[in-house]
Amino acid sequence: MSYDIELLEPISKKVINFDNSHEIKGGTYKVGGTNEAWLNITWNYADHYYKYFGDKGIRTIYGITGAESIPILTEVISKLKDNITDDYWEPTEGNAKQALYGLLAFAQLRPDGIWEGD
């Protein structure tokens, strides 16, 4: 199980496509990069997200703009440990944090976008 989280164009509600390709990777990703503001995040990190985001977990950002999510993501990132491992699937706080950095990058690039997911 995983979260598929997208940053959408505010009018068309289609996934934002950046001018340049990126290689922000999650549980699944496109080899060679993608222009899409989309990230797949493993459910393995859910406990950390519920602990630090609250009752909705990572879904706290769904329906809000990138700009509105920046302080929320930044706050949660500041609370998570830095214990990143080479095993993406290992449910460490550091791995959960690394995924949030990807979402933060999208939000900073397109603060007008609207988060959706699942």
C-alpha positions as CSV (number, residue, x, y, z in Angstrom):
1,M,0.0,0.0,0.0
2,S,1.1,3.5,-0.6
3,Y,0.1,7.1,-1.0
4,D,0.1,8.6,-4.5
5,I,0.3,12.4,-3.8
6,E,0.0,15.0,-6.6
7,L,0.2,18.7,-6.8
8,L,-2.6,19.9,-9.2
9,E,-3.1,22.9,-11.4
10,P,-5.6,25.1,-9.4
11,I,-7.9,25.6,-12.4
12,S,-7.8,22.4,-14.5
13,K,-7.1,20.1,-11.5
14,K,-4.6,18.2,-13.7
15,V,-1.2,17.1,-12.3
16,I,1.3,20.0,-12.6
17,N,4.1,19.4,-15.2
18,F,7.3,21.2,-14.5
19,D,9.4,22.7,-17.3
20,N,12.3,20.5,-16.3
21,S,12.5,16.8,-15.3
22,H,13.2,15.8,-11.7
23,E,14.3,12.6,-10.1
24,I,12.5,12.9,-6.8
25,K,11.8,9.2,-6.1
26,G,9.4,7.3,-3.9
27,G,8.2,3.7,-3.8
28,T,7.5,3.7,-7.5
29,Y,8.9,6.2,-9.9
30,K,9.7,6.8,-13.6
31,V,13.2,5.7,-14.6
32,G,15.0,8.7,-16.1
33,G,12.9,11.2,-14.2
34,T,9.5,12.9,-14.8
35,N,8.1,16.4,-15.1
36,E,5.1,15.5,-13.0
37,A,4.5,16.9,-9.5
38,W,3.7,13.4,-8.3
39,L,5.2,11.3,-5.6
40,N,4.5,7.7,-4.4
41,I,5.2,7.3,-0.7
42,T,5.1,3.9,1.0
43,W,2.5,3.3,3.7
44,N,5.3,2.0,5.9
45,Y,5.9,5.6,7.0
46,A,2.3,6.2,8.1
47,D,2.9,5.8,11.8
48,H,5.4,8.6,11.7
49,Y,3.0,10.8,9.7
50,Y,0.1,10.2,12.1
51,K,2.4,11.0,15.0
52,Y,3.6,14.3,13.7
53,F,0.8,15.5,11.4
54,G,-2.0,14.4,13.7
55,D,-5.3,12.5,13.1
56,K,-5.2,12.8,9.3
57,G,-1.5,11.9,8.9
58,I,0.0,13.0,5.6
59,R,-3.6,13.6,4.3
60,T,-3.5,16.8,6.3
61,I,-2.1,18.6,3.2
62,Y,-4.8,17.2,0.9
63,G,-7.0,20.0,-0.5
64,I,-4.7,22.9,0.5
65,T,-2.2,24.9,-1.6
66,G,1.5,24.3,-1.9
67,A,2.0,27.6,-0.1
68,E,-0.3,26.6,2.8
69,S,1.5,23.3,3.1
70,I,5.1,24.7,3.3
71,P,4.9,25.6,7.0
72,I,3.2,22.3,7.8
73,L,5.7,20.2,6.0
74,T,8.6,22.3,7.4
75,E,7.4,21.8,10.9
76,V,7.0,18.0,10.6
77,I,10.4,17.7,8.8
78,S,12.0,19.6,11.8
79,K,10.6,17.0,14.2
80,L,11.6,13.8,12.3
81,K,15.0,12.2,13.0
82,D,17.7,12.0,10.3
83,N,18.1,8.2,10.3
84,I,17.9,7.6,6.6
85,T,18.8,4.1,5.4
86,D,19.6,2.7,2.0
87,D,16.4,0.6,2.2
88,Y,13.6,2.9,1.1
89,W,11.0,0.6,2.6
90,E,12.4,0.6,6.1
91,P,10.0,2.7,8.2
92,T,12.6,5.0,9.8
93,E,11.8,8.6,10.6
94,G,14.6,9.7,8.3
95,N,13.2,7.8,5.4
96,A,9.7,9.4,6.1
97,K,11.5,12.8,6.3
98,Q,13.2,12.4,3.0
99,A,9.9,11.8,1.3
100,L,8.5,15.0,2.8
101,Y,11.5,16.9,1.4
102,G,10.3,15.9,-2.1
103,L,6.8,17.2,-1.4
104,L,8.3,20.4,0.0
105,A,10.3,20.9,-3.2
106,F,7.1,20.6,-5.3
107,A,5.3,23.1,-3.0
108,Q,8.1,25.6,-3.3
109,L,8.2,25.3,-7.1
110,R,4.4,25.7,-7.4
111,P,2.9,27.3,-4.3
112,D,-0.4,27.8,-6.2
113,G,-0.9,24.1,-6.7
114,I,-3.5,22.1,-4.8
115,W,-2.5,18.8,-3.0
116,E,-4.5,15.6,-3.7
117,G,-3.8,12.0,-3.1
118,D,-4.4,8.4,-2.3
